[in-house]
Amino acid sequence: QVQLVESGGGLVQPGGSMRLSCTASESRVKITVTRWYRQAAGKERELVAAITGTDITSYADSVKGRFTISRDSAKNTAYLHMNGLKPDDTAIYLCNIVGGILPPFKDYWGQGTLVTVSS
């Protein structure tokens, strides 16, 4: 069983920066794709960014140019670097991976971390 541990959320002022981390508990896990989602109060869950095992990245239009997803495979950790934060970025951010120790690979989710952008 793979667990994802997220960290890095909190309160930040508009225009500020923050980095979220997502670490897989099992060092043997093979991760094919890592995604960051967010869910704001009263809204549907939104895919924010994704990175594949070959470092191909993609972003939602709402965060392009402001957010960067990256990963450190040696640490089994993925990051979401967020710059130019806006109040509309306030949400619970969730990490998701598709992976496992052996195929067939599965979806795993982190517990979520709250990001609040406010002055």
C-alpha positions as CSV (number, residue, x, y, z in Angstrom):
1,Q,0.0,0.0,0.0
2,V,1.4,3.4,-1.1
3,Q,0.7,6.4,1.0
4,L,1.2,10.0,-0.2
5,V,2.2,12.6,2.3
6,E,1.7,16.3,1.4
7,S,3.1,19.3,3.0
8,G,3.7,23.0,2.4
9,G,0.2,24.6,2.5
10,G,-0.8,27.6,4.6
11,L,-1.6,31.2,4.4
12,V,0.1,33.5,1.8
13,Q,-0.5,37.0,0.6
14,P,-1.6,37.8,-2.9
15,G,1.4,37.8,-5.2
16,G,3.3,35.5,-2.9
17,S,4.9,32.1,-3.5
18,M,4.5,28.7,-2.0
19,R,5.9,25.2,-2.6
20,L,3.9,22.1,-2.0
21,S,5.5,18.7,-1.7
22,C,4.1,15.2,-2.1
23,T,6.2,12.2,-1.0
24,A,5.4,8.5,-1.6
25,S,5.9,6.4,1.5
26,E,7.1,3.3,-0.4
27,S,10.6,3.7,-2.0
28,R,10.0,0.9,-4.4
29,V,7.0,2.5,-6.0
30,K,7.2,3.2,-9.8
31,I,5.2,6.3,-10.6
32,T,4.0,6.8,-14.2
33,V,2.3,10.1,-13.6
34,T,1.9,12.6,-10.8
35,R,-0.9,15.1,-10.7
36,W,-1.9,18.0,-8.5
37,Y,-5.6,18.8,-8.2
38,R,-7.3,21.5,-6.2
39,Q,-10.8,21.9,-4.9
40,A,-12.1,25.2,-3.8
41,A,-15.2,25.6,-1.6
42,G,-18.3,25.0,-3.6
43,K,-16.4,24.2,-6.8
44,E,-15.6,21.0,-8.7
45,R,-12.1,19.4,-8.4
46,E,-9.8,20.9,-11.0
47,L,-6.6,19.4,-12.5
48,V,-3.9,21.9,-12.0
49,A,-0.7,20.3,-13.2
50,A,0.7,16.9,-14.2
51,I,4.2,15.4,-14.8
52,T,4.9,12.0,-16.3
53,G,7.8,9.6,-15.6
54,T,9.6,11.1,-18.5
55,D,9.1,14.7,-17.2
56,I,6.5,15.8,-19.7
57,T,4.4,18.5,-18.0
58,S,1.0,20.0,-18.5
59,Y,-0.9,22.8,-16.8
60,A,-4.4,24.2,-16.5
61,D,-4.7,27.5,-18.4
62,S,-5.5,29.2,-15.1
63,V,-2.0,28.5,-13.7
64,K,0.2,28.5,-16.8
65,G,3.2,30.7,-16.3
66,R,2.7,30.9,-12.6
67,F,2.9,27.3,-11.4
68,T,5.6,24.7,-12.0
69,I,5.4,21.0,-11.3
70,S,8.6,19.0,-10.8
71,R,9.8,15.8,-9.3
72,D,12.8,14.2,-7.6
73,S,12.6,10.5,-8.4
74,A,15.5,9.8,-5.9
75,K,13.3,11.2,-3.1
76,N,10.0,9.9,-4.5
77,T,8.8,13.4,-4.2
78,A,6.9,15.7,-6.4
79,Y,6.6,19.5,-6.0
80,L,4.2,22.2,-7.1
81,H,5.9,25.6,-7.1
82,M,3.4,28.4,-7.1
83,N,4.2,32.0,-7.9
84,G,2.0,35.0,-8.3
85,L,-0.6,33.6,-6.1
86,K,-4.1,35.0,-6.3
87,P,-7.1,34.7,-4.0
88,D,-8.7,32.5,-6.7
89,D,-5.9,30.0,-6.0
90,T,-7.3,29.4,-2.5
91,A,-8.2,25.7,-2.3
92,I,-7.3,22.3,-0.9
93,Y,-4.5,20.9,-3.1
94,L,-4.4,17.2,-3.5
95,C,-1.6,15.1,-4.9
96,N,-2.4,12.0,-7.0
97,I,-0.2,9.4,-8.5
98,V,-0.7,6.5,-10.9
99,G,1.8,3.9,-9.8
100,G,2.7,0.9,-7.7
101,I,5.4,-1.6,-6.9
102,L,4.2,-4.0,-9.5
103,P,1.6,-3.7,-12.3
104,P,-1.3,-3.2,-12.5
105,F,-0.8,0.3,-11.3
106,K,-3.3,2.1,-9.3
107,D,-4.4,5.6,-8.3
108,Y,-3.3,6.9,-4.9
109,W,-4.2,10.2,-3.3
110,G,-2.7,12.4,-0.7
111,Q,-4.7,13.8,2.2
112,G,-4.8,17.3,0.8
113,T,-3.2,20.5,2.0
114,L,-5.0,23.8,2.3
115,V,-3.6,26.9,0.5
116,T,-5.2,30.2,1.5
117,V,-4.3,33.3,-0.5
118,S,-5.4,36.4,1.4
119,S,-4.2,39.7,2.7
